[in-house]
Amino acid sequence: MRSKQDGLGSKRKDIHSAEEAQRAIERWAVTYAEEGVPELILISLLRESADDIERLGYISRQEV
């Protein structure tokens, strides 16, 4: 059985992973915006991906 400490460590890891993912998405957006891709296009792409995740329940790992 897992202790409360194990649960806290897992939650901290999840929070750290989420924060790192957020930073990575921000770096991605900045990179493309600096290359001239309009921010509204980037938002649209993220929304499409979010819609797919909500519909499928996961992120497709197939190469595009």
PDBQT receptor file of N, H, CA, C and O in Angstrom, charges set to zero:
ATOM      1  N   MET A   1       0.837  -1.180   0.000  1.00  0.00    +0.000 N 
ATOM      2  CA  MET A   1       0.000   0.000   0.000  1.00  0.00    +0.000 C 
ATOM      3  C   MET A   1       0.885   1.248   0.000  1.00  0.00    +0.000 C 
ATOM      4  O   MET A   1       1.935   1.271   0.642  1.00  0.00    +0.000 OA
ATOM      5  N   ARG A   2       0.455   2.278  -0.720  1.00  0.00    +0.000 N 
ATOM      6  H   ARG A   2      -0.398   2.260  -1.241  1.00  0.00    +0.000 HD
ATOM      7  CA  ARG A   2       1.234   3.514  -0.797  1.00  0.00    +0.000 C 
ATOM      8  C   ARG A   2       0.952   4.389   0.405  1.00  0.00    +0.000 C 
ATOM      9  O   ARG A   2      -0.176   4.465   0.891  1.00  0.00    +0.000 OA
ATOM     10  N   SER A   3       1.990   5.044   0.872  1.00  0.00    +0.000 N 
ATOM     11  H   SER A   3       2.907   4.983   0.477  1.00  0.00    +0.000 HD
ATOM     12  CA  SER A   3       1.835   5.959   2.004  1.00  0.00    +0.000 C 
ATOM     13  C   SER A   3       1.417   7.339   1.500  1.00  0.00    +0.000 C 
ATOM     14  O   SER A   3       1.426   7.605   0.298  1.00  0.00    +0.000 OA
ATOM     15  N   LYS A   4       1.051   8.212   2.442  1.00  0.00    +0.000 N 
ATOM     16  H   LYS A   4       1.044   7.996   3.418  1.00  0.00    +0.000 HD
ATOM     17  CA  LYS A   4       0.709   9.587   2.077  1.00  0.00    +0.000 C 
ATOM     18  C   LYS A   4       1.901  10.287   1.433  1.00  0.00    +0.000 C 
ATOM     19  O   LYS A   4       1.733  11.083   0.509  1.00  0.00    +0.000 OA
ATOM     20  N   GLN A   5       3.096   9.993   1.918  1.00  0.00    +0.000 N 
ATOM     21  H   GLN A   5       3.233   9.347   2.669  1.00  0.00    +0.000 HD
ATOM     22  CA  GLN A   5       4.307  10.603   1.358  1.00  0.00    +0.000 C 
ATOM     23  C   GLN A   5       4.470  10.227  -0.108  1.00  0.00    +0.000 C 
ATOM     24  O   GLN A   5       4.826  11.077  -0.925  1.00  0.00    +0.000 OA
ATOM     25  N   ASP A   6       4.214   8.965  -0.455  1.00  0.00    +0.000 N 
ATOM     26  H   ASP A   6       3.925   8.275   0.209  1.00  0.00    +0.000 HD
ATOM     27  CA  ASP A   6       4.315   8.541  -1.854  1.00  0.00    +0.000 C 
ATOM     28  C   ASP A   6       3.338   9.339  -2.715  1.00  0.00    +0.000 C 
ATOM     29  O   ASP A   6       3.674   9.763  -3.821  1.00  0.00    +0.000 OA
ATOM     30  N   GLY A   7       2.130   9.539  -2.198  1.00  0.00    +0.000 N 
ATOM     31  H   GLY A   7       1.857   9.195  -1.299  1.00  0.00    +0.000 HD
ATOM     32  CA  GLY A   7       1.127  10.309  -2.929  1.00  0.00    +0.000 C 
ATOM     33  C   GLY A   7       1.547  11.747  -3.135  1.00  0.00    +0.000 C 
ATOM     34  O   GLY A   7       1.340  12.308  -4.211  1.00  0.00    +0.000 OA
ATOM     35  N   LEU A   8       2.138  12.353  -2.109  1.00  0.00    +0.000 N 
ATOM     36  H   LEU A   8       2.307  11.897  -1.236  1.00  0.00    +0.000 HD
ATOM     37  CA  LEU A   8       2.610  13.732  -2.232  1.00  0.00    +0.000 C 
ATOM     38  C   LEU A   8       3.739  13.839  -3.244  1.00  0.00    +0.000 C 
ATOM     39  O   LEU A   8       3.784  14.780  -4.036  1.00  0.00    +0.000 OA
ATOM     40  N   GLY A   9       4.642  12.881  -3.215  1.00  0.00    +0.000 N 
ATOM     41  H   GLY A   9       4.605  12.117  -2.572  1.00  0.00    +0.000 HD
ATOM     42  CA  GLY A   9       5.745  12.889  -4.178  1.00  0.00    +0.000 C 
ATOM     43  C   GLY A   9       5.237  12.767  -5.598  1.00  0.00    +0.000 C 
ATOM     44  O   GLY A   9       5.742  13.420  -6.511  1.00  0.00    +0.000 OA
ATOM     45  N   SER A  10       4.242  11.932  -5.774  1.00  0.00    +0.000 N 
ATOM     46  H   SER A  10       3.832  11.401  -5.033  1.00  0.00    +0.000 HD
ATOM     47  CA  SER A  10       3.646  11.749  -7.098  1.00  0.00    +0.000 C 
ATOM     48  C   SER A  10       2.962  13.031  -7.571  1.00  0.00    +0.000 C 
ATOM     49  O   SER A  10       3.078  13.408  -8.737  1.00  0.00    +0.000 OA
ATOM     50  N   LYS A  11       2.251  13.697  -6.663  1.00  0.00    +0.000 N 
ATOM     51  H   LYS A  11       2.157  13.391  -5.716  1.00  0.00    +0.000 HD
ATOM     52  CA  LYS A  11       1.590  14.945  -7.025  1.00  0.00    +0.000 C 
ATOM     53  C   LYS A  11       2.605  16.022  -7.374  1.00  0.00    +0.000 C 
ATOM     54  O   LYS A  11       2.410  16.785  -8.320  1.00  0.00    +0.000 OA
ATOM     55  N   ARG A  12       3.687  16.081  -6.610  1.00  0.00    +0.000 N 
ATOM     56  H   ARG A  12       3.845  15.461  -5.842  1.00  0.00    +0.000 HD
ATOM     57  CA  ARG A  12       4.741  17.069  -6.912  1.00  0.00    +0.000 C 
ATOM     58  C   ARG A  12       5.340  16.794  -8.288  1.00  0.00    +0.000 C 
ATOM     59  O   ARG A  12       5.594  17.720  -9.058  1.00  0.00    +0.000 OA
ATOM     60  N   LYS A  13       5.560  15.528  -8.586  1.00  0.00    +0.000 N 
ATOM     61  H   LYS A  13       5.353  14.776  -7.960  1.00  0.00    +0.000 HD
ATOM     62  CA  LYS A  13       6.113  15.157  -9.896  1.00  0.00    +0.000 C 
ATOM     63  C   LYS A  13       5.144  15.558 -11.006  1.00  0.00    +0.000 C 
ATOM     64  O   LYS A  13       5.560  16.073 -12.044  1.00  0.00    +0.000 OA
ATOM     65  N   ASP A  14       3.843  15.317 -10.783  1.00  0.00    +0.000 N 
ATOM     66  H   ASP A  14       3.505  14.899  -9.940  1.00  0.00    +0.000 HD
ATOM     67  CA  ASP A  14       2.838  15.697 -11.775  1.00  0.00    +0.000 C 
ATOM     68  C   ASP A  14       2.827  17.207 -11.992  1.00  0.00    +0.000 C 
ATOM     69  O   ASP A  14       2.752  17.675 -13.128  1.00  0.00    +0.000 OA
ATOM     70  N   ILE A  15       2.902  17.967 -10.902  1.00  0.00    +0.000 N 
ATOM     71  H   ILE A  15       2.964  17.587  -9.979  1.00  0.00    +0.000 HD
ATOM     72  CA  ILE A  15       2.913  19.424 -11.006  1.00  0.00    +0.000 C 
ATOM     73  C   ILE A  15       4.156  19.886 -11.755  1.00  0.00    +0.000 C 
ATOM     74  O   ILE A  15       4.074  20.755 -12.623  1.00  0.00    +0.000 OA
ATOM     75  N   HIS A  16       5.309  19.306 -11.421  1.00  0.00    +0.000 N 
ATOM     76  H   HIS A  16       5.375  18.599 -10.716  1.00  0.00    +0.000 HD
ATOM     77  CA  HIS A  16       6.556  19.666 -12.106  1.00  0.00    +0.000 C 
ATOM     78  C   HIS A  16       6.452  19.331 -13.590  1.00  0.00    +0.000 C 
ATOM     79  O   HIS A  16       6.856  20.135 -14.430  1.00  0.00    +0.000 OA
ATOM     80  N   SER A  17       5.922  18.167 -13.924  1.00  0.00    +0.000 N 
ATOM     81  H   SER A  17       5.594  17.513 -13.241  1.00  0.00    +0.000 HD
ATOM     82  CA  SER A  17       5.768  17.764 -15.329  1.00  0.00    +0.000 C 
ATOM     83  C   SER A  17       4.838  18.719 -16.064  1.00  0.00    +0.000 C 
ATOM     84  O   SER A  17       5.111  19.097 -17.203  1.00  0.00    +0.000 OA
ATOM     85  N   ALA A  18       3.742  19.112 -15.422  1.00  0.00    +0.000 N 
ATOM     86  H   ALA A  18       3.520  18.805 -14.497  1.00  0.00    +0.000 HD
ATOM     87  CA  ALA A  18       2.797  20.035 -16.048  1.00  0.00    +0.000 C 
ATOM     88  C   ALA A  18       3.444  21.395 -16.274  1.00  0.00    +0.000 C 
ATOM     89  O   ALA A  18       3.245  22.015 -17.318  1.00  0.00    +0.000 OA
ATOM     90  N   GLU A  19       4.207  21.852 -15.307  1.00  0.00    +0.000 N 
ATOM     91  H   GLU A  19       4.368  21.348 -14.459  1.00  0.00    +0.000 HD
ATOM     92  CA  GLU A  19       4.886  23.141 -15.453  1.00  0.00    +0.000 C 
ATOM     93  C   GLU A  19       5.912  23.092 -16.573  1.00  0.00    +0.000 C 
ATOM     94  O   GLU A  19       6.032  24.045 -17.344  1.00  0.00    +0.000 OA
ATOM     95  N   GLU A  20       6.648  22.004 -16.673  1.00  0.00    +0.000 N 
ATOM     96  H   GLU A  20       6.551  21.230 -16.047  1.00  0.00    +0.000 HD
ATOM     97  CA  GLU A  20       7.631  21.850 -17.749  1.00  0.00    +0.000 C 
ATOM     98  C   GLU A  20       6.937  21.786 -19.107  1.00  0.00    +0.000 C 
ATOM     99  O   GLU A  20       7.425  22.359 -20.082  1.00  0.00    +0.000 OA
ATOM    100  N   ALA A  21       5.812  21.098 -19.173  1.00  0.00    +0.000 N 
ATOM    101  H   ALA A  21       5.416  20.633 -18.382  1.00  0.00    +0.000 HD
ATOM    102  CA  ALA A  21       5.055  21.033 -20.428  1.00  0.00    +0.000 C 
ATOM    103  C   ALA A  21       4.569  22.425 -20.829  1.00  0.00    +0.000 C 
ATOM    104  O   ALA A  21       4.611  22.786 -22.006  1.00  0.00    +0.000 OA
ATOM    105  N   GLN A  22       4.112  23.200 -19.856  1.00  0.00    +0.000 N 
ATOM    106  H   GLN A  22       4.078  22.907 -18.901  1.00  0.00    +0.000 HD
ATOM    107  CA  GLN A  22       3.665  24.557 -20.147  1.00  0.00    +0.000 C 
ATOM    108  C   GLN A  22       4.810  25.391 -20.706  1.00  0.00    +0.000 C 
ATOM    109  O   GLN A  22       4.629  26.123 -21.679  1.00  0.00    +0.000 OA
ATOM    110  N   ARG A  23       5.981  25.285 -20.098  1.00  0.00    +0.000 N 
ATOM    111  H   ARG A  23       6.128  24.691 -19.308  1.00  0.00    +0.000 HD
ATOM    112  CA  ARG A  23       7.146  26.039 -20.599  1.00  0.00    +0.000 C 
ATOM    113  C   ARG A  23       7.512  25.595 -22.009  1.00  0.00    +0.000 C 
ATOM    114  O   ARG A  23       7.872  26.424 -22.844  1.00  0.00    +0.000 OA
ATOM    115  N   ALA A  24       7.425  24.309 -22.281  1.00  0.00    +0.000 N 
ATOM    116  H   ALA A  24       7.133  23.635 -21.602  1.00  0.00    +0.000 HD
ATOM    117  CA  ALA A  24       7.759  23.802 -23.615  1.00  0.00    +0.000 C 
ATOM    118  C   ALA A  24       6.775  24.328 -24.659  1.00  0.00    +0.000 C 
ATOM    119  O   ALA A  24       7.179  24.695 -25.762  1.00  0.00    +0.000 OA
ATOM    120  N   ILE A  25       5.496  24.366 -24.317  1.00  0.00    +0.000 N 
ATOM    121  H   ILE A  25       5.168  24.068 -23.421  1.00  0.00    +0.000 HD
ATOM    122  CA  ILE A  25       4.490  24.897 -25.245  1.00  0.00    +0.000 C 
ATOM    123  C   ILE A  25       4.734  26.381 -25.487  1.00  0.00    +0.000 C 
ATOM    124  O   ILE A  25       4.610  26.853 -26.617  1.00  0.00    +0.000 OA
ATOM    125  N   GLU A  26       5.081  27.116 -24.439  1.00  0.00    +0.000 N 
ATOM    126  H   GLU A  26       5.182  26.732 -23.521  1.00  0.00    +0.000 HD
ATOM    127  CA  GLU A  26       5.375  28.544 -24.597  1.00  0.00    +0.000 C 
ATOM    128  C   GLU A  26       6.596  28.753 -25.493  1.00  0.00    +0.000 C 
ATOM    129  O   GLU A  26       6.598  29.651 -26.335  1.00  0.00    +0.000 OA
ATOM    130  N   ARG A  27       7.638  27.928 -25.318  1.00  0.00    +0.000 N 
ATOM    131  H   ARG A  27       7.637  27.198 -24.634  1.00  0.00    +0.000 HD
ATOM    132  CA  ARG A  27       8.829  28.033 -26.184  1.00  0.00    +0.000 C 
ATOM    133  C   ARG A  27       8.455  27.733 -27.633  1.00  0.00    +0.000 C 
ATOM    134  O   ARG A  27       8.915  28.411 -28.552  1.00  0.00    +0.000 OA
ATOM    135  N   TRP A  28       7.610  26.703 -27.835  1.00  0.00    +0.000 N 
ATOM    136  H   TRP A  28       7.237  26.152 -27.088  1.00  0.00    +0.000 HD
ATOM    137  CA  TRP A  28       7.143  26.346 -29.175  1.00  0.00    +0.000 C 
ATOM    138  C   TRP A  28       6.429  27.532 -29.811  1.00  0.00    +0.000 C 
ATOM    139  O   TRP A  28       6.703  27.886 -30.958  1.00  0.00    +0.000 OA
ATOM    140  N   ALA A  29       5.514  28.143 -29.067  1.00  0.00    +0.000 N 
ATOM    141  H   ALA A  29       5.291  27.856 -28.136  1.00  0.00    +0.000 HD
ATOM    142  CA  ALA A  29       4.742  29.265 -29.592  1.00  0.00    +0.000 C 
ATOM    143  C   ALA A  29       5.647  30.447 -29.925  1.00  0.00    +0.000 C 
ATOM    144  O   ALA A  29       5.500  31.063 -30.982  1.00  0.00    +0.000 OA
ATOM    145  N   VAL A  30       6.571  30.764 -29.041  1.00  0.00    +0.000 N 
ATOM    146  H   VAL A  30       6.690  30.264 -28.183  1.00  0.00    +0.000 HD
ATOM    147  CA  VAL A  30       7.481  31.882 -29.279  1.00  0.00    +0.000 C 
ATOM    148  C   VAL A  30       8.327  31.625 -30.519  1.00  0.00    +0.000 C 
ATOM    149  O   VAL A  30       8.508  32.520 -31.345  1.00  0.00    +0.000 OA
ATOM    150  N   THR A  31       8.839  30.421 -30.651  1.00  0.00    +0.000 N 
ATOM    151  H   THR A  31       8.692  29.695 -29.980  1.00  0.00    +0.000 HD
ATOM    152  CA  THR A  31       9.672  30.080 -31.804  1.00  0.00    +0.000 C 
ATOM    153  C   THR A  31       8.928  30.321 -33.109  1.00  0.00    +0.000 C 
ATOM    154  O   THR A  31       9.456  30.963 -34.017  1.00  0.00    +0.000 OA
ATOM    155  N   TYR A  32       7.707  29.810 -33.207  1.00  0.00    +0.000 N 
ATOM    156  H   TYR A  32       7.278  29.289 -32.469  1.00  0.00    +0.000 HD
ATOM    157  CA  TYR A  32       6.945  29.968 -34.445  1.00  0.00    +0.000 C 
ATOM    158  C   TYR A  32       6.464  31.400 -34.646  1.00  0.00    +0.000 C 
ATOM    159  O   TYR A  32       6.413  31.880 -35.778  1.00  0.00    +0.000 OA
ATOM    160  N   ALA A  33       6.110  32.086 -33.567  1.00  0.00    +0.000 N 
ATOM    161  H   ALA A  33       6.151  31.696 -32.647  1.00  0.00    +0.000 HD
ATOM    162  CA  ALA A  33       5.698  33.485 -33.692  1.00  0.00    +0.000 C 
ATOM    163  C   ALA A  33       6.866  34.329 -34.205  1.00  0.00    +0.000 C 
ATOM    164  O   ALA A  33       6.674  35.214 -35.039  1.00  0.00    +0.000 OA
ATOM    165  N   GLU A  34       8.068  34.056 -33.710  1.00  0.00    +0.000 N 
ATOM    166  H   GLU A  34       8.224  33.337 -33.033  1.00  0.00    +0.000 HD
ATOM    167  CA  GLU A  34       9.245  34.790 -34.183  1.00  0.00    +0.000 C 
ATOM    168  C   GLU A  34       9.543  34.488 -35.649  1.00  0.00    +0.000 C 
ATOM    169  O   GLU A  34      10.147  35.304 -36.344  1.00  0.00    +0.000 OA
ATOM    170  N   GLU A  35       9.118  33.308 -36.118  1.00  0.00    +0.000 N 
ATOM    171  H   GLU A  35       8.627  32.645 -35.553  1.00  0.00    +0.000 HD
ATOM    172  CA  GLU A  35       9.310  32.959 -37.529  1.00  0.00    +0.000 C 
ATOM    173  C   GLU A  35       8.192  33.505 -38.407  1.00  0.00    +0.000 C 
ATOM    174  O   GLU A  35       8.189  33.293 -39.620  1.00  0.00    +0.000 OA
ATOM    175  N   GLY A  36       7.239  34.212 -37.793  1.00  0.00    +0.000 N 
ATOM    176  H   GLY A  36       7.241  34.385 -36.808  1.00  0.00    +0.000 HD
ATOM    177  CA  GLY A  36       6.203  34.873 -38.573  1.00  0.00    +0.000 C 
ATOM    178  C   GLY A  36       4.845  34.195 -38.589  1.00  0.00    +0.000 C 
ATOM    179  O   GLY A  36       3.932  34.683 -39.255  1.00  0.00    +0.000 OA
ATOM    180  N   VAL A  37       4.680  33.084 -37.877  1.00  0.00    +0.000 N 
ATOM    181  H   VAL A  37       5.422  32.688 -37.336  1.00  0.00    +0.000 HD
ATOM    182  CA  VAL A  37       3.369  32.440 -37.821  1.00  0.00    +0.000 C 
ATOM    183  C   VAL A  37       2.491  33.251 -36.874  1.00  0.00    +0.000 C 
ATOM    184  O   VAL A  37       2.862  33.472 -35.721  1.00  0.00    +0.000 OA
ATOM    185  N   PRO A  38       1.330  33.696 -37.351  1.00  0.00    +0.000 N 
ATOM    186  CA  PRO A  38       0.454  34.496 -36.485  1.00  0.00    +0.000 C 
ATOM    187  C   PRO A  38       0.011  33.714 -35.239  1.00  0.00    +0.000 C 
ATOM    188  O   PRO A  38      -0.262  32.515 -35.297  1.00  0.00    +0.000 OA
ATOM    189  N   GLU A  39      -0.048  34.428 -34.124  1.00  0.00    +0.000 N 
ATOM    190  H   GLU A  39       0.174  35.402 -34.077  1.00  0.00    +0.000 HD
ATOM    191  CA  GLU A  39      -0.427  33.800 -32.867  1.00  0.00    +0.000 C 
ATOM    192  C   GLU A  39      -1.803  33.150 -32.935  1.00  0.00    +0.000 C 
ATOM    193  O   GLU A  39      -2.028  32.106 -32.323  1.00  0.00    +0.000 OA
ATOM    194  N   LEU A  40      -2.728  33.765 -33.678  1.00  0.00    +0.000 N 
ATOM    195  H   LEU A  40      -2.545  34.614 -34.174  1.00  0.00    +0.000 HD
ATOM    196  CA  LEU A  40      -4.070  33.181 -33.786  1.00  0.00    +0.000 C 
ATOM    197  C   LEU A  40      -4.033  31.829 -34.500  1.00  0.00    +0.000 C 
ATOM    198  O   LEU A  40      -4.843  30.951 -34.203  1.00  0.00    +0.000 OA
ATOM    199  N   ILE A  41      -3.123  31.662 -35.416  1.00  0.00    +0.000 N 
ATOM    200  H   ILE A  41      -2.465  32.376 -35.657  1.00  0.00    +0.000 HD
ATOM    201  CA  ILE A  41      -2.959  30.354 -36.081  1.00  0.00    +0.000 C 
ATOM    202  C   ILE A  41      -2.429  29.343 -35.070  1.00  0.00    +0.000 C 
ATOM    203  O   ILE A  41      -2.894  28.204 -35.030  1.00  0.00    +0.000 OA
ATOM    204  N   LEU A  42      -1.470  29.750 -34.265  1.00  0.00    +0.000 N 
ATOM    205  H   LEU A  42      -1.093  30.676 -34.298  1.00  0.00    +0.000 HD
ATOM    206  CA  LEU A  42      -0.923  28.847 -33.248  1.00  0.00    +0.000 C 
ATOM    207  C   LEU A  42      -2.004  28.422 -32.259  1.00  0.00    +0.000 C 
ATOM    208  O   LEU A  42      -2.074  27.254 -31.879  1.00  0.00    +0.000 OA
ATOM    209  N   ILE A  43      -2.844  29.364 -31.843  1.00  0.00    +0.000 N 
ATOM    210  H   ILE A  43      -2.787  30.313 -32.152  1.00  0.00    +0.000 HD
ATOM    211  CA  ILE A  43      -3.934  29.042 -30.933  1.00  0.00    +0.000 C 
ATOM    212  C   ILE A  43      -4.891  28.054 -31.590  1.00  0.00    +0.000 C 
ATOM    213  O   ILE A  43      -5.354  27.110 -30.949  1.00  0.00    +0.000 OA
ATOM    214  N   SER A  44      -5.181  28.268 -32.850  1.00  0.00    +0.000 N 
ATOM    215  H   SER A  44      -4.805  29.034 -33.371  1.00  0.00    +0.000 HD
ATOM    216  CA  SER A  44      -6.073  27.365 -33.577  1.00  0.00    +0.000 C 
ATOM    217  C   SER A  44      -5.513  25.946 -33.609  1.00  0.00    +0.000 C 
ATOM    218  O   SER A  44      -6.249  24.977 -33.422  1.00  0.00    +0.000 OA
ATOM    219  N   LEU A  45      -4.219  25.829 -33.844  1.00  0.00    +0.000 N 
ATOM    220  H   LEU A  45      -3.621  26.616 -33.996  1.00  0.00    +0.000 HD
ATOM    221  CA  LEU A  45      -3.582  24.509 -33.865  1.00  0.00    +0.000 C 
ATOM    222  C   LEU A  45      -3.670  23.827 -32.504  1.00  0.00    +0.000 C 
ATOM    223  O   LEU A  45      -3.950  22.632 -32.417  1.00  0.00    +0.000 OA
ATOM    224  N   LEU A  46      -3.429  24.594 -31.445  1.00  0.00    +0.000 N 
ATOM    225  H   LEU A  46      -3.201  25.565 -31.516  1.00  0.00    +0.000 HD
ATOM    226  CA  LEU A  46      -3.535  24.037 -30.098  1.00  0.00    +0.000 C 
ATOM    227  C   LEU A  46      -4.964  23.608 -29.779  1.00  0.00    +0.000 C 
ATOM    228  O   LEU A  46      -5.175  22.572 -29.149  1.00  0.00    +0.000 OA
ATOM    229  N   ARG A  47      -5.940  24.396 -30.209  1.00  0.00    +0.000 N 
ATOM    230  H   ARG A  47      -5.768  25.238 -30.721  1.00  0.00    +0.000 HD
ATOM    231  CA  ARG A  47      -7.346  24.044 -29.966  1.00  0.00    +0.000 C 
ATOM    232  C   ARG A  47      -7.731  22.772 -30.709  1.00  0.00    +0.000 C 
ATOM    233  O   ARG A  47      -8.437  21.920 -30.170  1.00  0.00    +0.000 OA
ATOM    234  N   GLU A  48      -7.261  22.646 -31.956  1.00  0.00    +0.000 N 
ATOM    235  H   GLU A  48      -6.687  23.338 -32.394  1.00  0.00    +0.000 HD
ATOM    236  CA  GLU A  48      -7.534  21.419 -32.708  1.00  0.00    +0.000 C 
ATOM    237  C   GLU A  48      -6.949  20.211 -31.990  1.00  0.00    +0.000 C 
ATOM    238  O   GLU A  48      -7.598  19.171 -31.884  1.00  0.00    +0.000 OA
ATOM    239  N   SER A  49      -5.734  20.349 -31.501  1.00  0.00    +0.000 N 
ATOM    240  H   SER A  49      -5.207  21.194 -31.586  1.00  0.00    +0.000 HD
ATOM    241  CA  SER A  49      -5.107  19.249 -30.762  1.00  0.00    +0.000 C 
ATOM    242  C   SER A  49      -5.884  18.942 -29.490  1.00  0.00    +0.000 C 
ATOM    243  O   SER A  49      -6.084  17.775 -29.151  1.00  0.00    +0.000 OA
ATOM    244  N   ALA A  50      -6.324  19.981 -28.781  1.00  0.00    +0.000 N 
ATOM    245  H   ALA A  50      -6.161  20.928 -29.056  1.00  0.00    +0.000 HD
ATOM    246  CA  ALA A  50      -7.103  19.776 -27.555  1.00  0.00    +0.000 C 
ATOM    247  C   ALA A  50      -8.424  19.080 -27.868  1.00  0.00    +0.000 C 
ATOM    248  O   ALA A  50      -8.853  18.199 -27.123  1.00  0.00    +0.000 OA
ATOM    249  N   ASP A  51      -9.064  19.466 -28.956  1.00  0.00    +0.000 N 
ATOM    250  H   ASP A  51      -8.716  20.182 -29.561  1.00  0.00    +0.000 HD
ATOM    251  CA  ASP A  51     -10.316  18.813 -29.352  1.00  0.00    +0.000 C 
ATOM    252  C   ASP A  51     -10.093  17.330 -29.623  1.00  0.00    +0.000 C 
ATOM    253  O   ASP A  51     -10.894  16.490 -29.212  1.00  0.00    +0.000 OA
ATOM    254  N   ASP A  52      -9.001  17.012 -30.316  1.00  0.00    +0.000 N 
ATOM    255  H   ASP A  52      -8.350  17.694 -30.649  1.00  0.00    +0.000 HD
ATOM    256  CA  ASP A  52      -8.679  15.598 -30.593  1.00  0.00    +0.000 C 
ATOM    257  C   ASP A  52      -8.456  14.826 -29.298  1.00  0.00    +0.000 C 
ATOM    258  O   ASP A  52      -8.932  13.700 -29.147  1.00  0.00    +0.000 OA
ATOM    259  N   ILE A  53      -7.740  15.430 -28.377  1.00  0.00    +0.000 N 
ATOM    260  H   ILE A  53      -7.354  16.344 -28.499  1.00  0.00    +0.000 HD
ATOM    261  CA  ILE A  53      -7.469  14.766 -27.089  1.00  0.00    +0.000 C 
ATOM    262  C   ILE A  53      -8.780  14.531 -26.336  1.00  0.00    +0.000 C 
ATOM    263  O   ILE A  53      -8.995  13.454 -25.778  1.00  0.00    +0.000 OA
ATOM    264  N   GLU A  54      -9.652  15.536 -26.321  1.00  0.00    +0.000 N 
ATOM    265  H   GLU A  54      -9.477  16.411 -26.774  1.00  0.00    +0.000 HD
ATOM    266  CA  GLU A  54     -10.932  15.368 -25.639  1.00  0.00    +0.000 C 
ATOM    267  C   GLU A  54     -11.771  14.280 -26.291  1.00  0.00    +0.000 C 
ATOM    268  O   GLU A  54     -12.428  13.501 -25.601  1.00  0.00    +0.000 OA
ATOM    269  N   ARG A  55     -11.750  14.223 -27.613  1.00  0.00    +0.000 N 
ATOM    270  H   ARG A  55     -11.215  14.855 -28.174  1.00  0.00    +0.000 HD
ATOM    271  CA  ARG A  55     -12.549  13.231 -28.342  1.00  0.00    +0.000 C 
ATOM    272  C   ARG A  55     -11.987  11.831 -28.172  1.00  0.00    +0.000 C 
ATOM    273  O   ARG A  55     -12.734  10.887 -27.913  1.00  0.00    +0.000 OA
ATOM    274  N   LEU A  56     -10.669  11.688 -28.316  1.00  0.00    +0.000 N 
ATOM    275  H   LEU A  56     -10.061  12.454 -28.526  1.00  0.00    +0.000 HD
ATOM    276  CA  LEU A  56     -10.025  10.374 -28.279  1.00  0.00    +0.000 C 
ATOM    277  C   LEU A  56      -9.651   9.932 -26.866  1.00  0.00    +0.000 C 
ATOM    278  O   LEU A  56      -9.599   8.738 -26.572  1.00  0.00    +0.000 OA
ATOM    279  N   GLY A  57      -9.395  10.902 -26.006  1.00  0.00    +0.000 N 
ATOM    280  H   GLY A  57      -9.438  11.872 -26.245  1.00  0.00    +0.000 HD
ATOM    281  CA  GLY A  57      -8.954  10.583 -24.657  1.00  0.00    +0.000 C 
ATOM    282  C   GLY A  57      -7.449  10.413 -24.535  1.00  0.00    +0.000 C 
ATOM    283  O   GLY A  57      -6.943  10.051 -23.473  1.00  0.00    +0.000 OA
ATOM    284  N   TYR A  58      -6.734  10.674 -25.622  1.00  0.00    +0.000 N 
ATOM    285  H   TYR A  58      -7.144  10.969 -26.485  1.00  0.00    +0.000 HD
ATOM    286  CA  TYR A  58      -5.271  10.556 -25.610  1.00  0.00    +0.000 C 
ATOM    287  C   TYR A  58      -4.703  11.331 -26.780  1.00  0.00    +0.000 C 
ATOM    288  O   TYR A  58      -5.439  11.782 -27.659  1.00  0.00    +0.000 OA
ATOM    289  N   ILE A  59      -3.382  11.485 -26.786  1.00  0.00    +0.000 N 
ATOM    290  H   ILE A  59      -2.784  11.119 -26.073  1.00  0.00    +0.000 HD
ATOM    291  CA  ILE A  59      -2.675  12.110 -27.901  1.00  0.00    +0.000 C 
ATOM    292  C   ILE A  59      -2.184  11.016 -28.818  1.00  0.00    +0.000 C 
ATOM    293  O   ILE A  59      -1.477  10.102 -28.395  1.00  0.00    +0.000 OA
ATOM    294  N   SER A  60      -2.566  11.117 -30.084  1.00  0.00    +0.000 N 
ATOM    295  H   SER A  60      -3.141  11.859 -30.428  1.00  0.00    +0.000 HD
ATOM    296  CA  SER A  60      -2.140  10.121 -31.062  1.00  0.00    +0.000 C 
ATOM    297  C   SER A  60      -0.610  10.144 -31.168  1.00  0.00    +0.000 C 
ATOM    298  O   SER A  60      -0.006  11.209 -31.296  1.00  0.00    +0.000 OA
ATOM    299  N   ARG A  61      -0.007   8.984 -31.116  1.00  0.00    +0.000 N 
ATOM    300  H   ARG A  61      -0.498   8.119 -31.013  1.00  0.00    +0.000 HD
ATOM    301  CA  ARG A  61       1.450   8.889 -31.230  1.00  0.00    +0.000 C 
ATOM    302  C   ARG A  61       1.902   8.544 -32.648  1.00  0.00    +0.000 C 
ATOM    303  O   ARG A  61       3.089   8.320 -32.885  1.00  0.00    +0.000 OA
ATOM    304  N   GLN A  62       0.968   8.500 -33.579  1.00  0.00    +0.000 N 
ATOM    305  H   GLN A  62       0.003   8.682 -33.386  1.00  0.00    +0.000 HD
ATOM    306  CA  GLN A  62       1.338   8.217 -34.961  1.00  0.00    +0.000 C 
ATOM    307  C   GLN A  62       2.036   9.416 -35.568  1.00  0.00    +0.000 C 
ATOM    308  O   GLN A  62       1.676  10.562 -35.301  1.00  0.00    +0.000 OA
ATOM    309  N   GLU A  63       3.032   9.141 -36.385  1.00  0.00    +0.000 N 
ATOM    310  H   GLU A  63       3.324   8.209 -36.602  1.00  0.00    +0.000 HD
ATOM    311  CA  GLU A  63       3.718  10.241 -37.048  1.00  0.00    +0.000 C 
ATOM    312  C   GLU A  63       2.808  10.794 -38.127  1.00  0.00    +0.000 C 
ATOM    313  O   GLU A  63       2.072  10.060 -38.786  1.00  0.00    +0.000 OA
ATOM    314  N   VAL A  64       2.877  12.088 -38.287  1.00  0.00    +0.000 N 
ATOM    315  H   VAL A  64       3.475  12.684 -37.752  1.00  0.00    +0.000 HD
ATOM    316  CA  VAL A  64       2.021  12.769 -39.275  1.00  0.00    +0.000 C 
ATOM    317  C   VAL A  64       2.724  12.816 -40.593  1.00  0.00    +0.000 C 
ATOM    318  O   VAL A  64       2.182  13.345 -41.563  1.00  0.00    +0.000 OA
TER     319      VAL A  64
